[in-house]
Amino acid sequence: MDETVLLVGGGGREHAIARALADTDAALYACAGNRNPGIARLAAGFETLETTNPTAVRSYAEEVGATLAVIGPEAPLQAGVADALDEAGVYAFGPQESEARIETDKAFQRRFMRKHDIPGCPDFETFEDTEAACEYIDEYDGDLAVKPAGLTGGKGVRVIGDQVTAEEAKEYIRDSEYDRIVLEERLVGEEFTIQAFVANGQLRVTPAVQDHKRAYEGDEGPNTGGMGAYSDASLELPFMSEAEYNEAVDVLRATVDALDGYKGVLYGQFMLTTEGIKVVEFNARFGDPEAMNTLPVLNTNFLDVLVAAREEESLPQLSFSPRATVCKYAVPDGYPTDPEAGTKVAIDDDDVARIAAEHGDGDALLYYASVDERDDGIYTTTSRSFAVVGVAESITDAEEIADAAIREAGEDGLRVRHDIGKPDLVQQRIDHMADLRGE
């Protein structure tokens, strides 16, 4: 059967998905609220539409004769796009609205973990009353993470003792537009992510990735949607053991068993602590940027995963190249608080390929995110603009490729966290865990 795949979403994560599908025999179509030029060049058709409108997405899927769909962002999942596609007979590799609550409702997420005895759940309380939440902060013996219960684009969490004081946290709660708040114990350790393909009660896991959400070098500044990430040539990261990786996988497996019928990607964001693995959060889709670290080293045909999921067959075992990856985002000056749009993107696929070739046995990939394609070129918007991923035998080599390639774009109007993946920052992670363990 010839497959036609509809990709929903237009960011860097979706560009990575599109590239993975472009290497298959499927016909690829895409729809998004923004026209991503990288995806458009790979797809047979690209429709600009509101992806949180299930009727609009379903109509386009029927128009192009889609047999499969992959939903990239979280907002369409929350809006029930997977439900609408499934009802139309288009298998959506993404959870339906009720299952996506594992991400879209953090209060539900924690209560779900508690109800099903899923390991790694921190101590928490949920609040619908602002003053009750503030009183809990006053009474709690220790630091807390303040989390709005709904979606915040990765920018809503405030951590007392790290990002804010207790008084600032209470001010944040009182001034925010969020009507439900989750307060949970502050977790101390090193964060990492493992993403899993899930269908038919099975899961297939991918290498661990460490994202960098802080805006500025040295992990300073406000949280962003993610400034970049790295993975190693093995499944685990340099600061963790194989046993700790497997412990996190066990958490994912217990979650999949409890969800009963979940399909799509389940993303576990974990904290490696001296008390073992703790769950920071779950996401119901690929991470951005983590998809750009994971998919370039996936040897298994991604289309085979989708077809097996739809046909209720055993998911293929995943094979990954033993290569490290480093992803670095270029964002507009002022991002995330006061971004300035309109800078021309002075880099293309040929540039990054040339730079990778200059570095020997490695590769470099350019992914567009939120950009504006005009007659005379591609320009930044007010969100994350584009990313470069270096792929090589070691994190150090991959970082050198990624950094050289993204510097090709210049510094005018752009900002990059050049420290992501550099040896000293990776070593800080290793030393941090060694110190916490008392080694």
C-alpha positions as CSV (number, residue, x, y, z in Angstrom):
1,M,0.0,0.0,0.0
2,D,1.3,3.4,-0.9
3,E,1.3,5.7,2.1
4,T,0.4,9.4,2.2
5,V,1.5,11.0,5.5
6,L,0.2,14.3,6.8
7,L,2.5,16.2,9.1
8,V,0.8,18.7,11.4
9,G,3.0,21.5,12.6
10,G,5.7,23.9,11.2
11,G,8.6,24.2,13.7
12,G,12.1,22.8,13.9
13,R,10.8,19.6,15.4
14,E,8.4,19.1,12.5
15,H,11.2,19.9,10.0
16,A,13.2,17.0,11.6
17,I,10.1,14.7,11.3
18,A,9.7,15.8,7.6
19,R,13.3,15.0,6.9
20,A,12.9,11.5,8.4
21,L,9.8,10.9,6.3
22,A,11.3,12.3,3.1
23,D,13.8,9.4,3.2
24,T,10.9,6.9,2.9
25,D,8.6,5.9,0.1
26,A,5.6,7.9,1.5
27,A,4.1,10.9,-0.1
28,L,4.4,13.8,2.4
29,Y,2.0,16.6,2.9
30,A,2.1,19.2,5.7
31,C,0.0,21.9,7.3
32,A,0.9,24.5,9.9
33,G,0.0,28.0,10.9
34,N,3.3,29.2,9.6
35,R,4.9,28.2,6.3
36,N,8.2,26.5,7.1
37,P,10.4,26.6,4.0
38,G,12.4,23.6,4.9
39,I,9.2,21.4,5.3
40,A,7.7,23.0,2.2
41,R,10.7,21.9,0.1
42,L,10.3,18.3,1.2
43,A,6.5,18.0,1.0
44,A,4.3,17.4,-2.1
45,G,2.0,20.0,-0.6
46,F,1.9,22.5,2.2
47,E,-1.3,24.1,3.5
48,T,-1.3,27.1,5.9
49,L,-4.1,26.7,8.3
50,E,-4.9,26.8,12.0
51,T,-3.7,23.5,13.4
52,T,-5.8,23.7,16.5
53,N,-8.9,23.6,14.3
54,P,-9.7,19.8,14.0
55,T,-12.2,20.3,11.2
56,A,-9.6,22.2,9.1
57,V,-6.9,19.6,9.6
58,R,-9.3,16.8,8.9
59,S,-10.5,18.4,5.7
60,Y,-7.0,18.8,4.4
61,A,-6.1,15.2,5.4
62,E,-9.1,14.0,3.4
63,E,-8.2,16.3,0.5
64,V,-4.7,14.9,0.1
65,G,-5.8,11.3,0.7
66,A,-3.7,10.9,3.9
67,T,-3.4,7.4,5.2
68,L,-1.3,8.4,8.2
69,A,-0.7,11.5,10.2
70,V,2.0,12.7,12.6
71,I,1.1,15.5,15.0
72,G,4.1,17.5,16.1
73,P,3.1,20.2,18.6
74,E,1.1,19.9,21.8
75,A,-1.6,22.5,21.1
76,P,-3.3,20.4,18.3
77,L,-3.3,17.4,20.5
78,Q,-5.0,19.4,23.3
79,A,-7.5,20.6,20.7
80,G,-8.5,17.0,19.7
81,V,-6.9,16.9,16.2
82,A,-5.9,13.3,16.7
83,D,-9.5,12.4,17.6
84,A,-10.8,14.1,14.4
85,L,-8.2,12.3,12.2
86,D,-8.8,8.9,13.8
87,E,-12.6,9.4,13.3
88,A,-11.9,10.1,9.6
89,G,-10.0,6.9,9.2
90,V,-6.6,8.6,9.1
91,Y,-4.4,6.9,11.7
92,A,-2.8,9.7,13.8
93,F,0.5,9.0,15.4
94,G,-0.3,11.1,18.4
95,P,-2.5,10.7,21.4
96,Q,-6.2,11.7,21.5
97,E,-7.2,14.6,23.6
98,S,-8.0,12.6,26.8
99,E,-4.6,10.8,26.6
100,A,-2.7,14.0,25.8
101,R,-3.7,15.3,29.2
102,I,-0.5,13.6,30.5
103,E,1.1,16.7,29.1
104,T,-1.6,19.4,28.8
105,D,-2.8,19.2,32.4
106,K,0.0,19.0,34.9
107,A,-2.4,18.6,37.8
108,F,-3.9,15.5,36.0
109,Q,-0.4,14.3,35.3
110,R,0.7,14.2,38.9
111,R,-2.6,12.8,40.2
112,F,-2.3,10.1,37.4
113,M,1.1,9.2,38.6
114,R,0.0,9.0,42.2
115,K,-3.1,6.9,41.4
116,H,-1.1,4.4,39.4
117,D,1.9,4.2,41.7
118,I,4.2,5.3,38.8
119,P,7.7,5.6,40.3
120,G,9.6,8.9,40.3
121,C,6.6,11.2,41.3
122,P,7.7,14.1,43.5
123,D,5.7,15.3,46.4
124,F,3.1,17.8,45.1
125,E,-0.1,19.6,45.8
126,T,-2.5,21.2,43.3
127,F,-4.4,24.5,43.9
128,E,-7.3,26.4,42.3
129,D,-7.1,29.1,45.0
130,T,-4.3,31.6,44.6
131,E,-4.0,32.5,48.3
132,A,-4.1,28.9,49.3
133,A,-1.1,28.3,47.1
134,C,0.7,31.2,48.6
135,E,0.0,30.0,52.1
136,Y,1.4,26.6,51.1
137,I,4.7,28.2,50.0
138,D,4.9,30.0,53.4
139,E,4.4,26.8,55.3
140,Y,6.5,24.4,53.2
141,D,9.8,23.3,54.6
142,G,12.0,23.6,51.6
143,D,12.0,25.0,48.0
144,L,9.2,24.4,45.5
145,A,8.7,24.4,41.8
146,V,5.7,26.5,40.7
147,K,3.9,25.1,37.7
148,P,0.8,26.4,35.9
149,A,-1.4,23.3,35.2
150,G,-1.9,24.1,31.5
151,L,0.4,24.6,28.5
152,T,2.9,27.4,28.7
153,G,5.3,26.7,25.8
154,G,8.1,25.6,28.2
155,K,8.2,29.0,29.8
156,G,5.8,28.8,32.8
157,V,7.7,27.1,35.5
158,R,9.4,29.1,38.3
159,V,11.7,27.3,40.8
160,I,12.1,28.8,44.2
161,G,15.8,28.9,45.3
162,D,17.0,28.9,41.7
163,Q,15.0,31.3,39.5
164,V,12.9,33.2,42.1
165,T,12.6,33.8,45.8
166,A,9.5,32.7,47.7
167,E,8.1,36.2,47.6
168,E,8.7,36.5,43.9
169,A,7.0,33.1,43.4
170,K,3.9,34.3,45.3
171,E,3.9,37.5,43.3
172,Y,4.1,35.4,40.1
173,I,1.1,33.3,41.2
174,R,-1.0,36.3,42.1
175,D,-0.2,38.2,38.9
176,S,-0.5,35.3,36.5
177,E,-3.4,34.4,34.3
178,Y,-3.3,30.8,35.4
179,D,-6.3,29.5,37.3
180,R,-4.7,26.2,38.5
181,I,-1.3,25.8,40.0
182,V,0.8,22.8,40.9
183,L,3.4,23.2,43.7
184,E,5.9,20.4,44.0
185,E,9.2,19.7,45.7
186,R,12.2,21.2,44.0
187,L,14.3,18.5,42.4
188,V,18.1,18.8,42.5
189,G,20.3,16.9,40.1
190,E,20.7,16.8,36.3
191,E,17.8,16.9,33.9
192,F,17.5,14.7,30.8
193,T,14.9,13.4,28.4
194,I,14.1,10.0,26.9
195,Q,11.5,9.9,24.1
196,A,9.7,6.7,23.2
197,F,7.6,5.6,20.2
198,V,4.4,4.1,21.7
199,A,1.6,2.0,20.2
200,N,-0.3,-1.2,20.8
201,G,1.0,-1.3,24.4
202,Q,4.6,-1.3,23.3
203,L,7.3,1.3,23.5
204,R,10.6,1.7,21.7
205,V,13.0,4.1,23.4
206,T,15.6,6.5,22.0
207,P,18.9,7.9,23.3
208,A,18.9,10.3,26.2
209,V,19.1,14.0,25.4
210,Q,19.9,17.0,27.6
211,D,18.0,20.2,26.7
212,H,19.1,23.7,27.7
213,K,16.1,25.9,28.5
214,R,17.9,29.0,30.0
215,A,18.3,31.8,27.5
216,Y,21.9,32.8,28.1
217,E,25.3,31.3,28.4
218,G,26.1,29.5,31.6
219,D,22.5,28.6,32.2
220,E,21.5,32.1,33.1
221,G,18.4,34.1,32.3
222,P,14.7,33.1,31.8
223,N,13.4,29.8,30.5
224,T,12.8,29.5,26.8
225,G,11.3,26.8,24.6
226,G,14.8,25.4,24.4
227,M,18.1,26.9,23.2
228,G,19.6,23.6,22.1
229,A,20.5,20.1,23.3
230,Y,23.0,17.3,23.0
231,S,23.1,13.5,23.0
232,D,26.0,11.1,23.2
233,A,27.0,8.2,20.9
234,S,25.4,5.8,23.4
235,L,21.9,5.6,24.8
236,E,22.9,7.3,28.1
237,L,24.6,10.7,28.7
238,P,28.1,11.2,30.2
239,F,26.8,12.0,33.7
240,M,24.6,8.9,34.0
241,S,25.0,5.1,34.1
242,E,23.3,2.5,31.9
243,A,21.3,1.4,35.0
244,E,20.0,5.0,35.5
245,Y,19.0,5.1,31.9
246,N,17.1,1.8,32.3
247,E,15.4,3.1,35.5
248,A,14.0,6.0,33.5
249,V,12.8,3.6,30.8
250,D,11.0,1.6,33.5
251,V,9.1,4.8,34.5
252,L,8.1,5.2,30.9
253,R,7.0,1.6,30.6
254,A,4.9,1.9,33.8
255,T,3.3,5.0,32.4
256,V,2.5,3.4,29.1
257,D,0.9,0.4,30.9
258,A,-1.2,2.8,33.0
259,L,-2.3,4.9,30.0
260,D,-3.7,1.8,28.2
261,G,-4.1,2.6,24.5
262,Y,-1.7,5.5,24.2
263,K,-0.2,6.1,20.8
264,G,2.4,8.5,19.5
265,V,5.5,9.8,21.2
266,L,5.8,9.8,25.0
267,Y,8.5,12.2,26.2
268,G,9.8,11.8,29.7
269,Q,11.7,14.6,31.2
270,F,13.6,13.3,34.2
271,M,15.8,14.5,37.0
272,L,18.7,12.3,38.0
273,T,18.9,12.8,41.8
274,T,20.7,11.1,44.7
275,E,17.4,9.4,45.4
276,G,17.1,8.0,41.9
277,I,15.1,9.1,38.9
278,K,12.3,11.7,39.4
279,V,9.8,12.8,36.8
280,V,10.0,16.5,36.0
281,E,7.1,16.2,33.5
282,F,5.7,14.1,30.6
283,N,5.1,15.5,27.1
284,A,2.8,13.8,24.6
285,R,5.0,14.5,21.5
286,F,8.6,14.9,20.4
287,G,10.6,17.5,22.1
288,D,11.8,20.6,20.3
289,P,14.9,20.6,20.0
290,E,15.2,16.9,21.1
291,A,13.6,15.6,17.9
292,M,16.5,17.2,16.0
293,N,19.0,15.3,18.1
294,T,17.1,12.0,17.8
295,L,15.8,11.6,14.3
296,P,19.1,12.3,12.4
297,V,20.7,9.2,14.1
298,L,17.7,6.9,13.7
299,N,18.6,4.1,11.3
300,T,15.2,2.4,11.5
301,N,12.7,3.5,8.8
302,F,10.3,5.9,10.6
303,L,7.5,5.0,8.2
304,D,7.8,1.4,9.3
305,V,7.1,2.5,12.8
306,L,4.0,4.4,11.8
307,V,2.7,1.5,9.6
308,A,3.3,-1.1,12.3
309,A,1.5,1.1,14.9
310,R,-1.6,1.5,12.6
311,E,-1.6,-2.2,11.7
312,E,-1.5,-3.2,15.4
313,E,1.7,-5.1,14.7
314,S,4.8,-5.3,16.8
315,L,6.8,-2.1,16.6
316,P,10.2,-2.5,14.9
317,Q,13.2,-2.5,17.2
318,L,15.0,0.8,16.8
319,S,18.5,1.1,15.6
320,F,20.6,4.2,16.1
321,S,23.9,5.3,14.6
322,P,26.6,5.4,17.4
323,R,27.0,9.1,16.9
324,A,26.7,12.1,19.2
325,T,24.6,15.1,18.3
326,V,24.7,18.8,19.3
327,C,21.8,21.1,18.4
328,K,22.1,24.9,18.7
329,Y,19.2,27.3,18.1
330,A,19.6,30.8,16.7
331,V,17.0,33.2,18.2
332,P,16.3,36.8,17.5
333,D,17.9,39.5,19.7
334,G,15.8,40.1,22.8
335,Y,14.3,36.6,22.9
336,P,12.4,35.5,24.9
337,T,11.2,38.7,26.6
338,D,11.5,41.3,23.9
339,P,12.4,39.7,20.6
340,E,13.3,41.8,17.5
341,A,12.2,40.2,14.2
342,G,13.4,40.9,10.7
343,T,17.0,39.6,10.5
344,K,17.8,37.9,7.2
345,V,19.0,34.3,7.6
346,A,22.4,34.2,6.0
347,I,22.9,30.4,6.0
348,D,21.5,27.5,3.9
349,D,21.9,23.8,3.5
350,D,24.9,24.2,1.2
351,D,26.7,26.2,3.9
352,V,26.3,23.7,6.7
353,A,27.2,20.8,4.4
354,R,30.4,22.6,3.4
355,I,31.3,23.3,7.0
356,A,30.7,19.7,8.0
357,A,32.9,18.5,5.2
358,E,35.7,20.7,6.4
359,H,35.5,19.0,9.8
360,G,36.1,15.5,8.4
361,D,33.9,12.6,9.3
362,G,30.8,14.4,10.5
363,D,27.5,15.9,9.3
364,A,25.6,19.1,9.8
365,L,21.9,19.7,9.3
366,L,19.9,23.0,9.2
367,Y,16.4,23.1,10.5
368,Y,14.0,26.0,10.1
369,A,11.6,26.8,12.9
370,S,9.7,30.1,13.0
371,V,10.8,32.1,10.0
372,D,9.3,34.3,7.3
373,E,10.2,33.4,3.7
374,R,10.1,36.5,1.4
375,D,11.0,36.9,-2.3
376,D,14.5,38.0,-1.3
377,G,15.2,35.4,1.4
378,I,14.3,34.0,4.8
379,Y,13.9,36.3,7.8
380,T,13.6,35.8,11.5
381,T,10.3,36.2,13.4
382,T,9.9,36.8,17.2
383,S,10.3,33.1,18.1
384,R,13.2,30.6,17.8
385,S,14.3,30.9,14.2
386,F,16.5,28.1,13.0
387,A,18.8,25.4,14.4
388,V,21.9,23.6,13.3
389,V,22.7,20.1,14.4
390,G,26.2,18.7,14.3
391,V,26.6,14.9,14.1
392,A,29.9,13.2,14.9
393,E,31.6,10.4,16.8
394,S,31.8,12.5,20.0
395,I,30.0,15.3,21.7
396,T,33.1,17.5,21.3
397,D,33.3,16.9,17.6
398,A,29.6,17.4,17.0
399,E,29.7,20.6,19.0
400,E,32.6,22.0,16.9
401,I,30.6,21.3,13.7
402,A,27.4,22.8,15.0
403,D,29.1,25.9,16.3
404,A,31.1,26.5,13.2
405,A,28.0,26.1,11.1
406,I,25.8,28.4,13.1
407,R,28.5,31.1,13.3
408,E,28.3,31.2,9.5
409,A,24.9,32.9,10.0
410,G,26.6,35.8,11.7
411,E,25.8,37.6,15.0
412,D,23.8,40.6,13.8
413,G,20.2,40.4,15.1
414,L,20.8,36.8,16.3
415,R,21.7,35.2,19.6
416,V,23.1,31.7,20.1
417,R,24.1,29.7,23.2
418,H,27.5,28.7,22.0
419,D,28.3,26.9,25.2
420,I,25.9,24.0,24.6
421,G,27.8,20.8,24.1
422,K,31.2,22.3,24.8
423,P,33.5,20.1,26.9
424,D,33.6,22.4,30.0
425,L,29.8,22.6,30.2
426,V,29.4,18.8,29.8
427,Q,32.1,18.3,32.4
428,Q,30.2,20.6,34.8
429,R,27.3,18.2,34.5
430,I,29.5,15.2,35.3
431,D,31.1,17.0,38.2
432,H,27.7,18.1,39.5
433,M,26.4,14.6,39.8
434,A,29.7,13.3,41.2
435,D,29.5,16.0,43.9
436,L,25.9,15.2,44.7
437,R,26.8,11.5,45.0
438,G,29.7,12.4,47.3
439,E,32.2,10.9,44.9
